[in-house]
Amino acid sequence: MMTPKPTGSLFTTIKNNIATITFGHPASNSFPSELLERLTNELISVGKNSSVAIIILKSQGEKAFCAGASFDELMAISNLKEGTQFFLGFANVINAMRTCEKLIIGCLQGKTVGGGVGLAAACDYVLATKQAAIKLSEFTIGIGPFVIEPAVKRKIGVSGVAELTIDATSWKTAYWAKEKGLYAKVFETINELDAALETLSLQLASYNPDALLKMKKTLWQGTENWNTLLAERAAVSGELVVSEFTKKALQKFKK
């Protein structure tokens, strides 16, 4: 598999014991494998930083939060091993968020698709704008959201995942996501979102760090098998992505 030249950005700022991890990519904040690996490593590193009480995860710009995995890399997969490795990218990020020793607050300013929905679901609490509609469009290119499904199902249940997955061409509104439990609050504007995020994060950072850690572990009880589970799901997607059906669907999508 020929890997495209790494692009995208990832940086962390720490202020008032709050770490803000910001990712970005020219293609609607999508994730090439290299950027997913960097995010995984950053979450592990920041999670162990004793000067950090809370983590905020956000993306650059005022439009899309995340367009999921890199389409160019998806197109370049040629065998099962490459396919499995590709989908392990989001599996590793979700597991890093799950095992991180800090509560993670998601900040969603715009639309999110596929793997980006998985990132939102793996956050412990999500604030969003009304522009933050979601979609799981994997069926349209011959695969399915198998890797992110456990994280999404944990937040919105089996019926919510089924609705998102089966109605693969339709956007669900931010208010739908809030009603289902994916988002905690929805705001009219980015300014309102940012103000609420600052208030919440400062409040959380003032709490007993031991209580925050114990709550984090409590929230994720029952997910101890996810290292194995998500790796198995990556193999399922890896097999599907090299099928003839998916290859043809991807070519049509590209055109």
ChimeraX attribute file (.defattr): number of C-alpha atoms within 10 A of each C-alpha:
attribute: neighborCount
match mode: 1-to-1
recipient: residues
	/A:1	13
	/A:2	10
	/A:3	13
	/A:4	13
	/A:5	8
	/A:6	11
	/A:7	14
	/A:8	16
	/A:9	17
	/A:10	16
	/A:11	12
	/A:12	15
	/A:13	12
	/A:14	15
	/A:15	10
	/A:16	13
	/A:17	19
	/A:18	19
	/A:19	23
	/A:20	21
	/A:21	21
	/A:22	17
	/A:23	24
	/A:24	21
	/A:25	20
	/A:26	12
	/A:27	15
	/A:28	20
	/A:29	24
	/A:30	27
	/A:31	30
	/A:32	24
	/A:33	23
	/A:34	16
	/A:35	22
	/A:36	22
	/A:37	16
	/A:38	17
	/A:39	25
	/A:40	20
	/A:41	15
	/A:42	18
	/A:43	25
	/A:44	19
	/A:45	12
	/A:46	22
	/A:47	23
	/A:48	13
	/A:49	14
	/A:50	11
	/A:51	14
	/A:52	20
	/A:53	28
	/A:54	26
	/A:55	28
	/A:56	23
	/A:57	20
	/A:58	19
	/A:59	24
	/A:60	18
	/A:61	15
	/A:62	11
	/A:63	16
	/A:64	22
	/A:65	30
	/A:66	31
	/A:67	22
	/A:68	22
	/A:69	23
	/A:70	20
	/A:71	16
	/A:72	13
	/A:73	17
	/A:74	22
	/A:75	17
	/A:76	16
	/A:77	21
	/A:78	16
	/A:79	14
	/A:80	18
	/A:81	14
	/A:82	19
	/A:83	24
	/A:84	22
	/A:85	17
	/A:86	23
	/A:87	26
	/A:88	24
	/A:89	25
	/A:90	27
	/A:91	30
	/A:92	21
	/A:93	22
	/A:94	28
	/A:95	20
	/A:96	21
	/A:97	22
	/A:98	24
	/A:99	17
	/A:100	20
	/A:101	27
	/A:102	29
	/A:103	25
	/A:104	27
	/A:105	22
	/A:106	26
	/A:107	25
	/A:108	30
	/A:109	29
	/A:110	22
	/A:111	25
	/A:112	28
	/A:113	23
	/A:114	22
	/A:115	28
	/A:116	26
	/A:117	25
	/A:118	25
	/A:119	23
	/A:120	30
	/A:121	25
	/A:122	27
	/A:123	23
	/A:124	21
	/A:125	18
	/A:126	23
	/A:127	23
	/A:128	32
	/A:129	24
	/A:130	19
	/A:131	23
	/A:132	27
	/A:133	24
	/A:134	25
	/A:135	22
	/A:136	28
	/A:137	21
	/A:138	18
	/A:139	16
	/A:140	17
	/A:141	19
	/A:142	19
	/A:143	20
	/A:144	22
	/A:145	22
	/A:146	19
	/A:147	27
	/A:148	24
	/A:149	23
	/A:150	22
	/A:151	25
	/A:152	22
	/A:153	17
	/A:154	16
	/A:155	21
	/A:156	19
	/A:157	16
	/A:158	14
	/A:159	11
	/A:160	17
	/A:161	19
	/A:162	15
	/A:163	13
	/A:164	19
	/A:165	21
	/A:166	15
	/A:167	16
	/A:168	17
	/A:169	14
	/A:170	15
	/A:171	18
	/A:172	17
	/A:173	16
	/A:174	24
	/A:175	21
	/A:176	15
	/A:177	21
	/A:178	17
	/A:179	13
	/A:180	15
	/A:181	19
	/A:182	28
	/A:183	27
	/A:184	16
	/A:185	19
	/A:186	21
	/A:187	19
	/A:188	11
	/A:189	13
	/A:190	18
	/A:191	12
	/A:192	13
	/A:193	20
	/A:194	17
	/A:195	10
	/A:196	14
	/A:197	19
	/A:198	13
	/A:199	10
	/A:200	13
	/A:201	20
	/A:202	16
	/A:203	11
	/A:204	17
	/A:205	18
	/A:206	12
	/A:207	11
	/A:208	10
	/A:209	17
	/A:210	11
	/A:211	9
	/A:212	18
	/A:213	16
	/A:214	12
	/A:215	15
	/A:216	19
	/A:217	17
	/A:218	10
	/A:219	13
	/A:220	14
	/A:221	10
	/A:222	9
	/A:223	16
	/A:224	12
	/A:225	8
	/A:226	19
	/A:227	14
	/A:228	11
	/A:229	15
	/A:230	24
	/A:231	18
	/A:232	17
	/A:233	23
	/A:234	25
	/A:235	22
	/A:236	19
	/A:237	22
	/A:238	25
	/A:239	17
	/A:240	20
	/A:241	28
	/A:242	22
	/A:243	16
	/A:244	11
	/A:245	13
	/A:246	18
	/A:247	20
	/A:248	13
	/A:249	17
	/A:250	18
	/A:251	11
	/A:252	10
	/A:253	11
	/A:254	10
	/A:255	5
